[in-house]
Amino acid sequence: MVYLCSVKIILLGTGTSQGVPVIGCDCPVCVSADPLDNRLRSAALLTDGRTNVLIDAGPDFRQQMLRHRVKHLDAILLTHEHNDHVIGLDDIRPFNYRSGEAMSVFALPRVAAEVRRRFDYVFTEQIPGLPRIELVNIDKDTSLQFGGISILSIGIMHGRLPILGFRCGEVAYLTDVKSITDTELAKLEGVRYLIITALHQQEHPTHLNLEESLAMIERLQPERAWLTHVSHHMGLAAKINPSLPENVRLAWDGLEVEW
């Protein structure tokens, strides 16, 4: 299987559902002055310089768009329906105003139904100024093309919940993952750059911990790997990074990978 795509991925956020620092927490990570320890909720932007595709729109969506001066979005892909991945969708309104069109939001049918329920007013009320969303159903075997960006969806498991990861050319983005079947792993064969969950060192029912993530990286053998959806319980980046394999590092907000 050959994937061709000239693209850059920007990690807009690399933290868990609470972000880092966590409200009210005085642990060494949460009080750290190192920007590598400060994490917005997980999201990523795929761009070829003309086309912009967002992966997830969580509670920090507005801040992330402003920080990276994103002036237009061509589509939004949702990994799953948890609040830290969808609740920022109301803030797509400036993009609606600029384009004059509804935003295409691609998601599993279950996720699309939950977006429709959670943002009921978007689909039922006829009030000027509301967000405009066009929901598009996809599945774990969907191939998408946006301008020069080719994307393949990957079926992954978030504990017992089926969700999506995405591969674009030589990059794969797998957040909130706990397990992957051999069939879906085959879609990641030859991936050069891997961005994958590593919550912390302890066992967790719905996310890979550090040991499990490193085992997955060892199996897939990417050239480089970055660990995302990182909890404050992981520890200080300055202490964790030197302990990791040479080709693996904790991801950070603003990390850009291009090829």
N, C-alpha and C positions, 0 to 999 in steps of 0.2 A: 504494500500500500504506500503510495507516494503523496506527500502533502507539499504543496507549493504555495508560499505566501510571504510577501515582504511586509513586515508589520512590526510594530513596537507594542509591548504591553507595559502599562504603567500601573503599579500597585497603589491604589488610592487609599487603601486602609488595610492593615494586617492584623487587627486585633479581634478579640472575641466579642460576644454580644454586649458586654459591658464596656468595651473599650479599655484602654490603658492610658492614664491612671484610672482606677476604679473609684467611684465616688466614695469618699470617706476612708479610703485605705491609706495607711502610712507605711506600707511595706517598702523595702529598698527600691523595688522597681517603680512603684507608683510615685515615689518622691524623687526619682532619679532626674538629674538635669541633662542626661544623655538623650538626644532626640531619637536615638535608636530604640529607646524604651517607651516612647510615646506613640500609641497606636489608635487610630480611628477604626471604626468597624470595617470588616473586610469587604472590599470591592476592587474591581480592576477595569482599566480602559484599554481596549484594543484600537490602535490607530495606524493608518498608513500615510498620515499627513493630510489626507482629504476626507476620509471616512472615519467616523468615530463610533465604536460599539461598546456599550457599557455592560459589564457583568455585575449585576446586583445594584440595588438602590436602597441602601439602608438609612438609618437616622442621621448619618453624617453626609448624605448625598449633596446637599446644598454647599456645605463647607468644602467638600472635595472638588466640586465643579468650579468654585471660586478660586481655590488654591491652585488649580492647574489650568485656569483660564480657558475652560472648555466652552466654546461658543455655540456648538451645535452637536446634536446626537442623532445618529441615523437609526439606531435601534437599541433596545435594552434586552439583555438575556437574563433570566432569573434562574438561579441554581435551585431554589426552593422557597417556601412560603414563610419561613420564620421572620419575625419582625425586623431583625437586624439585617435582613436582605431585601426587604420590600417596602418598609414603612416610609421611605423618602419619596415614594412615587408622586405624592402630591406636588412636590417641588419641580416637576417637569414643566410646569406652566410657562416659564420664560422660553423654553425650547418650542413649545406649541405656538407662542406668540410670534417668535422669529420665523418659523417655517410656515405658519398658517395651516399646519396639518396635525393630525393625531400622531402620538408617539406609538410606534409598533413595539409591543412588549411580548417577547417570546418565552413560553413557559410550558411545562407539563400541564395537561388538562386539569389535574387536581389543583395545581398551583394557580392556574388561571381562574378557576372557580373561586378559590379563596381570595384572590385579588379583587374579583368582582364583588364578593361578599363584604370584604373589609373596606373597600372604597365604593360602597353602594351608591353614594351621592354622585360619583363621577358618571355612572351609567344610567341613573334614573332621573336626576334633576337637570332641568334646562335653565341653568343660570349662567350668565356671561362670566368669564374668568375662571371657570372650573378647569381642571386638567382634562386633556383629551387623550384617551388611551384606546388603542386598537390591540386587543389580545389575540395572539396567534399561538395555536397549539403546536408543540413540538414533542418529540420523544427521544429516547436514548440513541436512536439511529438516524437522527436528522442531520443533513448537511445544509449549511446556509452560506450564502454569498452576499456580501455587502461591499460594493465597490471592489477594491482589490483584496478584501479580507475574506478568506475561506475558513469556515468554522465547522467542526464536527462535534456533535454532542457525545458525551460519555456517560453511561449509566453507572452511578456509584451509590453506595449505601451510607446513610447518615444514621447509624444505629440500625433500626428497623425501617427507616423511611427512605424510599427510593428518591434520589435527587439527581441532579446533573452536574457533571464537570464538562470542560470544553477543551478541545485541542485546536490550535490555529498554527499550521505549519510546524515549526520546530518547538513550539511552546505548548505545554499542557497546564491547565489551571484546575486544581482539584481542592476546593475548600469544603470544610465540614464533612470530610470523608472518614469513614471507619473501616469500610471494606470494599473490595472490587472483585468481581468475578473474573475468571480467566478469559472469558469471552471479551469483556470490556478492556481488560489489560492488554489484549492483543491490539486494540486501537492505539495504544501508547507505545507500541514497538518502535524503537529508533528515535524516540523523542530526545531532543538535544537539551532542552531546558525544562525543568519541572518545578512547578510551584504547588506545594502540597501542605495540608494541615499538619501541625504538630502542636497540640494543645499545651501540654506540659509533660512532666515525667511520670505522673501517676496514671494508672489504668482509668479509662473513661468509657462509658457505654456507647457513646455516639460519635466520638472523635478519636483519631489516631493519637497516641501519645508519642513522645520523642523516640523511644525505642522502636515502636511499630513503624513510624514514618521513615526512620533510617533503614529499616529492613525493606520497606517498599522501594526506597531509592536504590538500595543495593540490587534489588531484583530488576529494576528498570534500567539501571546503568546510564542515567543522563550525564551529559558533560558537566552541567551545573544544576544544583537544586537549591531552592529557597523554601524555608518553612514559614507558613502563614497561619492565620487564625490562632495567634499565640496569646496565651493567658499571662497575666502578671505572675502566676505561680511558676512559670518557666524559669524565672530568674533573670538577672541582669545580662543584657546582650554582651557586654564586655567580658563576662565570665563564661557564658555558654558558648559563644562562637569559637574560642580557642580549643574547646573540647570536641568540636564537630569534625567530621572528615574534611579534607582539604577542599573538596568541591561542594560543600554544603554550608550554608549560613542561614541565620535567622533573617527572614525578609524584613523590610522596613518600609514605612510609608514614603512614597515617592520613588521607590526603586523602579528603574526602567531597564527592560531587557529588549534588545533589538537584534535583528539579523538580516 
